[in-house]
Amino acid sequence: MGTLEIKNSLVRSATDEGLSTEKGAPTQRLINTLVELAKGGAGLIIAGTAYISHEGRWGNTGTGMDKNCLIKPLSQLCKAVQKADGIIAAQLLHCGSTVNPAILPEKKSLLGPSAMIDPVIGHPVLELSRDHILKIVDDYAKAALRAKQAGFKAVQIHAAHGYLINQFLSTSRNWRKDQYGGSLKKRSLFLYQVYEAIRGAVGKEFPVFIKMSAYDGFPGGVMPQDAIQVASALDAMGIDAIEVSAGTPEGAKKGGWDHIIPAPFKEGSLLKYALQIKEKVNCPVISVEGWRDPLKIVQTLEKIDAVSMCRPFIREPDLANRWLGGDLSPALCISCNKCLDLTLKSGLGCIFHKRKKDGHS
Ligand SMILES: Cc1cc2nc3c(=O)[nH]c(=O)nc-3n(C[C@H](O)[C@H](O)[C@H](O)COP(=O)(O)O)c2cc1C
């Protein structure tokens, strides 16, 4: 992936661990969690999303990449992961108006491409001014540089799942009349500026990835043909890898899809979107969502560069080593999505871990 060679094609997709302090510093429990994943053999670990500015926080237990004073504690995290033979990337996010309701009361205002009542949260959204947009672009660049200085081996731009960059791309959120709204080219300008600013900050050699939604899960959001064009443009600009997701909370609200699909679903349920993008780009493409069966994954790796998983690694942090060691039974994760509530309440976890500790089964 660019200058980065990963250990194998099983990637841990970014997973908000909910284990950082109120100020965004990693706790020892977060370090332990990521070290356990590194020891468990994942080829690349994409850490849970990190906010690029205080206003861009999604919740109050996420990791911060917004202040220089966080570089030191984050470098301890990176060193610990590296010592455990892990390769770790940072995912960078401004959440836009998609915030965790738990911190809604302390957000002075919700921000987005256009003024509206947020269709998911139900609160008013203020339209970002041009100067504010340029400040956010700069915040991304500074956050990426901090990630590099802390020792992350790559950064991933979070452009999926209904957060700010995704909102700019979507006609259901972006009604602007200036250079940031209108045609797909104009709606993508913010993303391209973010990419170029990050590239300028970290240099040509440092790997920069993107996670994008190939389909927002409802007509009016990002559609597959839009995503293919955006992916091709980023490929030409020099992006080092594209992770292809789909679905948004808005999709779920409008009777379509959210991005964390509960069981039952088809193995690798979003593969067709990743393959459509793979056909048009030169950089490596990663398919996320619903990978559980190693035999199907092996077949798929003939067509795609890597697969990424989130929930399976929560239940089994050593999943990659288990499969690479020859135990080819599918992931134990049943995709019940209870990890979402658990993570919000008490930090990353799986109900089956709790049961085991309590002596239930
Ligand atoms: C607890 C939890 C936290 C997540 N946090 C993030 C995140 O920080 N960034 C991100 O891009 N996706 C996040 N996701 C979505 C996953 O990365 C992934 O796209 C989705 O769960 C589908 O993959 P899976 O079927 O392997 O779980 C999260 C999902 C869960 C369940």
PDBQT file of the ligand as one rigid body, heavy atoms in Angstrom, charges set to zero:
ROOT
HETATM    1  C1  LIG A 401     -17.984  -0.863  17.721  1.00  0.00    +0.000 C 
HETATM    2  C2  LIG A 401     -17.749  -0.343  16.328  1.00  0.00    +0.000 A 
HETATM    3  C3  LIG A 401     -16.984   0.801  16.135  1.00  0.00    +0.000 A 
HETATM    4  C4  LIG A 401     -16.713   1.260  14.836  1.00  0.00    +0.000 A 
HETATM    5  N1  LIG A 401     -15.915   2.347  14.676  1.00  0.00    +0.000 NA
HETATM    6  C5  LIG A 401     -15.560   2.747  13.417  1.00  0.00    +0.000 A 
HETATM    7  C6  LIG A 401     -14.607   3.790  13.223  1.00  0.00    +0.000 A 
HETATM    8  O1  LIG A 401     -14.045   4.346  14.173  1.00  0.00    +0.000 OA
HETATM    9  N2  LIG A 401     -14.312   4.135  11.950  1.00  0.00    +0.000 N 
HETATM   10  C7  LIG A 401     -14.873   3.498  10.852  1.00  0.00    +0.000 A 
HETATM   11  O2  LIG A 401     -14.550   3.835   9.714  1.00  0.00    +0.000 OA
HETATM   12  N3  LIG A 401     -15.770   2.517  11.017  1.00  0.00    +0.000 NA
HETATM   13  C8  LIG A 401     -16.104   2.105  12.261  1.00  0.00    +0.000 A 
HETATM   14  N4  LIG A 401     -16.961   1.056  12.429  1.00  0.00    +0.000 N 
HETATM   15  C9  LIG A 401     -17.415   0.323  11.207  1.00  0.00    +0.000 C 
HETATM   16  C10 LIG A 401     -16.449  -0.822  10.878  1.00  0.00    +0.000 C 
HETATM   17  O3  LIG A 401     -15.131  -0.393  10.632  1.00  0.00    +0.000 OA
HETATM   18  C11 LIG A 401     -16.923  -1.658   9.674  1.00  0.00    +0.000 C 
HETATM   19  O4  LIG A 401     -16.993  -0.789   8.542  1.00  0.00    +0.000 OA
HETATM   20  C12 LIG A 401     -18.279  -2.323   9.907  1.00  0.00    +0.000 C 
HETATM   21  O5  LIG A 401     -18.396  -2.787  11.236  1.00  0.00    +0.000 OA
HETATM   22  C13 LIG A 401     -18.462  -3.533   8.974  1.00  0.00    +0.000 C 
HETATM   23  O6  LIG A 401     -17.429  -4.479   9.117  1.00  0.00    +0.000 OA
HETATM   24  P1  LIG A 401     -17.598  -5.868   9.924  1.00  0.00    +0.000 P 
HETATM   25  O7  LIG A 401     -18.736  -6.626   9.281  1.00  0.00    +0.000 OA
HETATM   26  O8  LIG A 401     -16.286  -6.567   9.763  1.00  0.00    +0.000 OA
HETATM   27  O9  LIG A 401     -17.897  -5.527  11.351  1.00  0.00    +0.000 OA
HETATM   28  C14 LIG A 401     -17.261   0.585  13.714  1.00  0.00    +0.000 A 
HETATM   29  C15 LIG A 401     -18.058  -0.550  13.922  1.00  0.00    +0.000 A 
HETATM   30  C16 LIG A 401     -18.301  -1.023  15.207  1.00  0.00    +0.000 A 
HETATM   31  C17 LIG A 401     -19.120  -2.277  15.375  1.00  0.00    +0.000 C 
ENDROOT
TORSDOF 0
